[in-house]
């Protein structure tokens, strides 16, 4: 969770075991959105690299059965907001979330940082705020 200037407010990671990528992404979106609302935010901009999840939340596709309850929770939380944008980005633009997801695989329990002091994540966020990105590989 970042503020409008891109500065980290809160980060979290946890291990979902053998959950699918779709379930992991939807769970992370729901948990992050819940945390933002509990922190008092009502103008929310969500970026995600899972196109199926983004389109499901936007109401553009039928919600896959395995994330129906999670998307219902997400929509419930979004209805509490004043202004919401849900936007698809490519994976290369989502390095911080990917880094946290990989870290979560090694954690014995859910961990939240306010703000984080992990140097690798700080570097990723700094580069993101400066507009650096990875080149998109194409075949």
URUR-V771053 format. One record per pair of residues at least 12 apart in sequence whose C-alpha atoms are under 10 Angstrom apart, sorted by the first residue. I is the first residue (numbers start at 1). GAP is how many residues later the second one is. D is the distance in whole Angstrom. If there is no record, write none. Layout:
i:I gap:GAP d:D
i:I gap:GAP d:D
This chain:
i:1 gap:31 d:7
i:1 gap:32 d:9
i:1 gap:34 d:8
i:1 gap:35 d:7
i:1 gap:43 d:10
i:1 gap:44 d:10
i:1 gap:45 d:9
i:1 gap:96 d:10
i:1 gap:113 d:10
i:1 gap:114 d:10
i:2 gap:34 d:9
i:2 gap:43 d:10
i:2 gap:113 d:10
i:2 gap:123 d:10
i:3 gap:38 d:10
i:3 gap:41 d:10
i:3 gap:42 d:10
i:4 gap:39 d:10
i:4 gap:40 d:9
i:4 gap:41 d:9
i:5 gap:124 d:8
i:6 gap:119 d:8
i:6 gap:120 d:9
i:6 gap:122 d:8
i:6 gap:123 d:6
i:6 gap:124 d:10
i:7 gap:108 d:9
i:7 gap:115 d:10
i:7 gap:118 d:8
i:7 gap:119 d:9
i:7 gap:122 d:8
i:8 gap:105 d:10
i:8 gap:106 d:8
i:8 gap:107 d:6
i:8 gap:108 d:8
i:8 gap:113 d:10
i:8 gap:114 d:9
i:8 gap:117 d:8
i:8 gap:118 d:10
i:9 gap:27 d:9
i:9 gap:30 d:10
i:9 gap:104 d:9
i:9 gap:105 d:6
i:9 gap:106 d:5
i:9 gap:107 d:8
i:10 gap:22 d:9
i:10 gap:25 d:9
i:10 gap:26 d:9
i:10 gap:29 d:10
i:10 gap:102 d:7
i:10 gap:103 d:6
i:10 gap:104 d:5
i:10 gap:105 d:5
i:10 gap:106 d:7
i:11 gap:21 d:9
i:11 gap:24 d:10
i:11 gap:85 d:9
i:11 gap:86 d:9
i:11 gap:89 d:8
i:11 gap:100 d:8
i:11 gap:101 d:6
i:11 gap:102 d:5
i:11 gap:103 d:7
i:11 gap:104 d:7
i:11 gap:105 d:7
i:11 gap:110 d:10
i:12 gap:16 d:9
i:12 gap:19 d:9
i:12 gap:20 d:8
i:12 gap:23 d:10
i:12 gap:85 d:9
i:12 gap:88 d:7
i:12 gap:89 d:9
i:12 gap:91 d:10
i:12 gap:92 d:8
i:12 gap:98 d:7
i:12 gap:99 d:5
i:12 gap:100 d:4
i:12 gap:101 d:6
i:12 gap:102 d:9
i:12 gap:103 d:10
i:12 gap:104 d:9
i:13 gap:15 d:8
i:13 gap:84 d:9
i:13 gap:86 d:10
i:13 gap:87 d:6
i:13 gap:88 d:6
i:13 gap:89 d:9
i:13 gap:90 d:7
i:13 gap:91 d:5
i:13 gap:92 d:8
i:13 gap:93 d:9
i:13 gap:94 d:8
i:13 gap:96 d:9
i:13 gap:97 d:6
i:13 gap:98 d:6
i:13 gap:99 d:7
i:13 gap:100 d:9
i:14 gap:14 d:9
i:14 gap:86 d:9
i:14 gap:87 d:8
i:14 gap:88 d:9
i:14 gap:89 d:8
i:14 gap:90 d:4
i:14 gap:91 d:7
i:14 gap:92 d:8
i:14 gap:93 d:6
i:14 gap:94 d:8
i:14 gap:95 d:6
i:14 gap:96 d:4
i:14 gap:97 d:6
i:14 gap:98 d:9
i:15 gap:86 d:8
i:15 gap:87 d:9
i:15 gap:88 d:9
i:15 gap:89 d:5
i:15 gap:90 d:5
i:15 gap:91 d:7
i:15 gap:92 d:6
i:15 gap:93 d:7
i:15 gap:94 d:7
i:15 gap:95 d:7
i:15 gap:96 d:10
i:16 gap:85 d:10
i:16 gap:88 d:8
i:16 gap:89 d:8
i:16 gap:91 d:10
i:16 gap:93 d:10
i:16 gap:94 d:10
i:17 gap:87 d:10
i:17 gap:88 d:7
i:18 gap:87 d:10
i:20 gap:46 d:9
i:21 gap:29 d:9
i:22 gap:28 d:7
i:22 gap:29 d:10
i:22 gap:30 d:8
i:22 gap:31 d:7
i:22 gap:42 d:9
i:22 gap:44 d:8
i:22 gap:45 d:7
i:23 gap:30 d:9
i:23 gap:43 d:7
i:23 gap:44 d:6
i:23 gap:45 d:10
i:23 gap:47 d:8
i:23 gap:48 d:10
i:24 gap:43 d:9
i:24 gap:77 d:9
i:25 gap:23 d:8
i:25 gap:24 d:9
i:25 gap:25 d:7
i:25 gap:28 d:8
i:25 gap:29 d:10
i:25 gap:42 d:10
i:25 gap:45 d:10
i:25 gap:72 d:10
i:25 gap:73 d:10
i:25 gap:76 d:9
i:26 gap:22 d:10
i:26 gap:24 d:9
i:26 gap:26 d:10
i:26 gap:27 d:7
i:26 gap:28 d:9
i:26 gap:31 d:9
i:26 gap:40 d:10
i:26 gap:41 d:7
i:26 gap:42 d:10
i:26 gap:43 d:10
i:26 gap:44 d:6
i:26 gap:45 d:7
i:26 gap:47 d:10
i:26 gap:48 d:8
i:27 gap:40 d:9
i:27 gap:42 d:10
i:27 gap:43 d:6
i:27 gap:44 d:9
i:27 gap:46 d:10
i:27 gap:47 d:9
i:28 gap:42 d:10
i:28 gap:69 d:9
i:28 gap:73 d:9
i:29 gap:17 d:8
i:29 gap:18 d:9
i:29 gap:19 d:8
i:29 gap:24 d:9
i:29 gap:25 d:10
i:29 gap:41 d:9
i:29 gap:42 d:9
i:29 gap:44 d:10
i:29 gap:45 d:7
i:30 gap:40 d:7
i:30 gap:41 d:8
i:30 gap:42 d:9
i:30 gap:43 d:7
i:30 gap:44 d:5
i:30 gap:45 d:9
i:30 gap:46 d:10
i:30 gap:47 d:8
i:30 gap:48 d:10
i:31 gap:39 d:10
i:31 gap:42 d:10
i:31 gap:43 d:9
i:32 gap:14 d:9
i:32 gap:42 d:10
i:33 gap:12 d:10
i:33 gap:13 d:8
i:33 gap:40 d:10
i:33 gap:41 d:7
i:33 gap:42 d:10
i:33 gap:44 d:7
i:33 gap:45 d:8
i:34 gap:39 d:9
i:34 gap:40 d:8
i:34 gap:42 d:10
i:34 gap:43 d:7
i:34 gap:44 d:9
i:36 gap:41 d:10
i:37 gap:40 d:8
i:37 gap:41 d:9
i:37 gap:43 d:8
i:37 gap:44 d:8
i:40 gap:41 d:10
i:41 gap:39 d:10
i:41 gap:40 d:8
i:41 gap:41 d:9
i:41 gap:42 d:10
i:42 gap:35 d:10
i:42 gap:36 d:9
i:42 gap:37 d:10
i:42 gap:38 d:7
i:42 gap:39 d:4
i:42 gap:40 d:5
i:42 gap:41 d:7
i:42 gap:42 d:8
i:43 gap:35 d:10
i:43 gap:37 d:10
i:43 gap:38 d:6
i:43 gap:39 d:6
i:43 gap:40 d:5
i:43 gap:41 d:6
i:43 gap:42 d:9
i:44 gap:34 d:8
i:44 gap:37 d:7
i:44 gap:38 d:8
i:44 gap:39 d:6
i:44 gap:40 d:5
i:44 gap:41 d:6
i:44 gap:42 d:8
i:45 gap:38 d:8
i:45 gap:39 d:6
i:45 gap:40 d:5
i:45 gap:41 d:6
i:45 gap:42 d:8
i:46 gap:38 d:8
i:46 gap:39 d:6
i:46 gap:40 d:5
i:46 gap:41 d:6
i:46 gap:42 d:8
i:46 gap:43 d:10
i:47 gap:38 d:8
i:47 gap:39 d:6
i:47 gap:40 d:5
i:47 gap:41 d:6
i:47 gap:42 d:6
i:47 gap:43 d:9
i:47 gap:46 d:9
i:47 gap:47 d:8
i:47 gap:50 d:10
i:48 gap:38 d:8
i:48 gap:39 d:7
i:48 gap:40 d:5
i:48 gap:41 d:6
i:48 gap:42 d:8
i:48 gap:43 d:8
i:48 gap:45 d:9
i:48 gap:46 d:7
i:48 gap:49 d:9
i:49 gap:38 d:9
i:49 gap:39 d:6
i:49 gap:40 d:5
i:49 gap:41 d:5
i:49 gap:42 d:5
i:49 gap:43 d:9
i:49 gap:44 d:8
i:49 gap:45 d:7
i:49 gap:46 d:10
i:49 gap:48 d:9
i:49 gap:49 d:10
i:50 gap:38 d:7
i:50 gap:39 d:8
i:50 gap:40 d:8
i:50 gap:41 d:8
i:51 gap:36 d:9
i:51 gap:37 d:6
i:51 gap:38 d:8
i:51 gap:39 d:9
i:52 gap:12 d:8
i:52 gap:36 d:9
i:53 gap:14 d:8
i:53 gap:18 d:8
i:53 gap:35 d:9
i:54 gap:17 d:10
i:54 gap:32 d:7
i:54 gap:33 d:7
i:54 gap:34 d:6
i:54 gap:35 d:10
i:55 gap:31 d:9
i:55 gap:32 d:9
i:55 gap:33 d:8
i:56 gap:12 d:9
i:56 gap:15 d:7
i:56 gap:16 d:10
i:56 gap:19 d:10
i:57 gap:13 d:10
i:57 gap:14 d:6
i:57 gap:15 d:9
i:57 gap:17 d:7
i:57 gap:18 d:7
i:57 gap:21 d:10
i:57 gap:29 d:8
i:57 gap:30 d:10
i:58 gap:13 d:10
i:58 gap:17 d:9
i:58 gap:27 d:9
i:58 gap:28 d:7
i:58 gap:29 d:9
i:59 gap:12 d:10
i:59 gap:16 d:10
i:90 gap:46 d:8
i:91 gap:43 d:9
i:91 gap:45 d:9
i:92 gap:41 d:7
i:92 gap:42 d:6
i:92 gap:43 d:7
i:92 gap:44 d:7
i:92 gap:45 d:9
i:93 gap:35 d:8
i:93 gap:38 d:10
i:93 gap:39 d:9
i:93 gap:40 d:6
i:93 gap:41 d:7
i:93 gap:42 d:10
i:93 gap:43 d:10
i:94 gap:30 d:10
i:94 gap:34 d:9
i:94 gap:39 d:9
i:94 gap:40 d:10
i:95 gap:26 d:9
i:95 gap:29 d:7
i:95 gap:30 d:8
i:95 gap:32 d:10
i:95 gap:33 d:8
i:95 gap:38 d:9
i:95 gap:39 d:9
i:96 gap:24 d:9
i:96 gap:25 d:7
i:96 gap:26 d:9
i:96 gap:27 d:9
i:96 gap:28 d:6
i:96 gap:29 d:7
i:96 gap:32 d:9
i:97 gap:24 d:9
i:97 gap:27 d:10
i:99 gap:21 d:9
i:99 gap:22 d:7
i:99 gap:25 d:9
i:100 gap:21 d:8
